[in-house]
Amino acid sequence: MSIEPADVARVDERPGWVEAVRTPAGVEVWWDEPRPAEGGRRCVVRRLPDGSRADALPKGWNARNRLVEYGGRAWRPLPDGGLVFTEWSDRRVYLLGAEGPRALTPESECAYGDLYLPPGREEVWAVRQSGHRRELVAVPLSGGDVRVIVEAQRFLVNPRLSPGGDQVAWIGWDHPNMPWDGTELCVAPLLPSGSAGPYRVVAGGPAESVIQAEWRDDGALYALTDPTGWWNLHLVPLDGSPARNLTPLDREFGDAPWKPGQTWFAVSGSRVALVHGPPGERRLGVLEGGELRDLGGEATAWLASLSCAGGRVAGVSASPYTPFEVTLVDLDSGARAPLSEPRTLPPSHLLPTPEAVTIEGVHALVWPPAGQAGPAPYVMFAHGGPTGSYPLALDLEIAYFTSRGIGVAQVNYGGSTGYGRAYRERLRHQWGVVDVQDCARVARGLVATGAADAARLAIRGGSAGGWTTVAALTSSDVFAAGVAHYAITDPESWAAETHDFESHYLEGLVGPLPETRRRYLDRSPLLHAHRASGPCLMLHGLEDAIVDVGQAERFVSELDRHGKECALLTFPGEQHGWRRQETIVAVLEAELAFYEKIFWG
């Protein structure tokens, strides 16, 4: 008996944004969740205090958006039980009432995201993206013209109205920085016109990354920022006095902010609920009276989607034996309750038991194969980002392979978040070098312990992890094969053709152009396809706006020209990642067939 692809599609997708709301009847919780069987749409779900659950979004509607292409916070519940959300198909903001969804924004090519409901105002705030310009805007809930509140940096996120209603705060940054490199926490007066006046920077800078900020009742700001090299929670007064680190630990309380609207902490009166720790031991805690108290539980992974109401915190958590699920936790007792609909899991004997390891300074999560007594075939999983990381959480995609005798090692290579800025910046100007070397170190380390078979090692990854895959195939001889999902294969052309958010990303990962062009050429898998150490399977969505399918097509063409074994599968209707059930199934079946041919002939 093995885990089937349909099991992966049914269990592995994660709930997304979460919001807890206090009502006279108690705390209700809203969240969005994927529906692979419904074309991959995101549906908003509402759980009432009595425990009943219902879809809040009608069938056919998809609460997603294209802000910075990865999408930002896409919905907010209204006090009357209504919902404001962004619809994927036409990019507009909608109000859902008793008569169904009604558009609040005009038809246009603009993208809206990072939705926020300012207290006491009959409007929703959002970041509006038009081409390379982003503005913080107000959208009246009754309809009418959209008002611009802030025009400042090239990128704006985290709009927040002060408790007194007279100031607006946001986080902004400009090229060539990415938000984990350096951002500014800005505050400006809100003028009678409804627009912001001149702003001042109260925290952050070109080498300090502020990733979330929330107002306190006294007019100061909580800010998650990293002047020490670790994302810690700080208190930022607005009187010019220095910020104070409230969690002065060599420990991360945040990670790379890829999606505008992420919340690593949530305020509940004088208490702050927050997630912290490296991948493998991510914990939920509460900061109260200057003391950080662990809230317990078995979860080893928490997503950046916390929300507090009524003395409780809602979030999305997982463990090595439970999938990501919406969880409500009491801030006093730590008592917790899963809220999302239970998912039927495969028998426990089919689920691997992971081990967190460090091999030559490289962090990894190792998931051993079932039924293998001696050295086994292993696949190194390289995550995307590359400023991402693998959490210690049940992943049926991994179990799909381990249940068939293939071991998996998830490599949190240099550049990964969760281990401080110094570990993250090991990858600065070294993309295609450090990530490849670290994956090879873990592979060789598993061989040295007798767990892995040196002749049966493969590597796979998606997006930036796909780059690491093809870079490893063309610059090392460790791996017998690779599987690359929506991969970058030529850095110079990708920098010229990708979307605005990442258009300068490679300046930090590889180097500025044209000064370091030789570095780009030397590391390009496309230009060194003839050196591939083994066969390569490429998989790509045809609507990918982040990595164009041409990256895969050109690489496969070069492999084929040099007589290297290769294949490319493309998927209509898919963007940067797999959302549809039929795609998830097809991808897994193709990947397994590829490994079986490589490992066992």
Buried (B, 14 or more C-beta within 10 A) or exposed (E): EBBBBBBBBBBBBBBBBBBBBBEEEBBBBBBBBBBBEBEBBBBBBBBBBEEEBEEBBEEEBBBBBBBBBBBBBBBBBBEEBBBBBBBBEEBBBBBBBEEEBEEBBEEEEBBBBBBBBBEEBEBBBBBBBEEEEBBBBBBBBEEEEBBBBBEBBBBBBBBBBBEEEEBBBBBBBBBBBBBBBBBBBBBBBBEEEEBBEEBEEBBBBEEBBBBBBBBBEEBBBBBBBBBBBBBBBBBBBBEEEEBEBBBEEEBBBBBBBBBBBBBBBBBBEEBBBBBBBBBBBBBBBBBBEEEBEEBBBEBBBBBBBBBBBBBBBBBBBBBBBBBBBBBBBBBEEBEBEEBBEEBEBBEEEBBBEBBBBEBEEBBBBBBBBBEBEEBBBBBBBBBBBBBBBBBBBBBBBBBBBBBBBBBBBBBBBBBBBBBBBEBBBBBBBBBBBBBBBBBBBBBBBBBEEEBBBBEBBBBBBBBBBBBBBBBBBBBBEBBBBBBBBBBBBBBBBBBEEBBBBBBBBBBBBBBBBEEBEEBBBBBBBBBBBEBBBBBBBBBBBEEBEBBBBBBBBBBBEBBBEEEBBBBBBBBEEBBBBBBBBBBBBBBBEBBBEBBBEBBEE
